[in-house]
Amino acid sequence: MKKMVMRMGDWFMALYNLSHEKGQHWLTVSFERDGETCSSGTYYPELAYHQ
């Protein structure tokens, strides 16, 4: 059994994942409605915090 994280209209946010590996981060989000699942994610580089 899944516990839905957040209701968004007719959809529920079913899962999110914020991860990090050397040099990059990524975010993945999955939504679910009536047994249908949609997922999306993005990768982005790690920024150096110096000027």
N, C-alpha and C positions, 0 to 999 in steps of 0.2 A: 504494500500500500504506500502511495506517495502522499506526502503532505505538501500541498501547494503553498508556495511562498507568498504570492501577492496576486490579488485579482486585478485585472486590467481589462475593463469592459467585459466581453464574453470569454476572454482568455485568462488563464492563470499562468504566472511565471512559475515554471516547474523546477528550474535549475539555473544556477549561475556559477561560473567558475572564473576566478581571476588568478592567473598563474604567472610565474616568472621563471625564465631561464637566463643564463648569462647573455646579456646583450639585447634581450627583448622581453616584452610582456604580452599577454593575450587575455582577452575577455570573451567568454562564450556565454550566451543566454539562450534558454529553451523555453518556449511557451506551449501550452497544451489546451485543447478544447475538444470535448466530445471524442476523446481518443486520438485526435489528430495532433501531431507534434511538429513544430517549426523551430529550427535552431539557426542561430547566426553567431558569427564571431569575428573578431578583428585582432590583428597583430600590430604592435607598434614598437619602435626601437626604444631602448633605454637611453635616456638623455643624461649627459654629463652635467652636473650642477656646478659649473664654474664659468667665469667670464674672463 
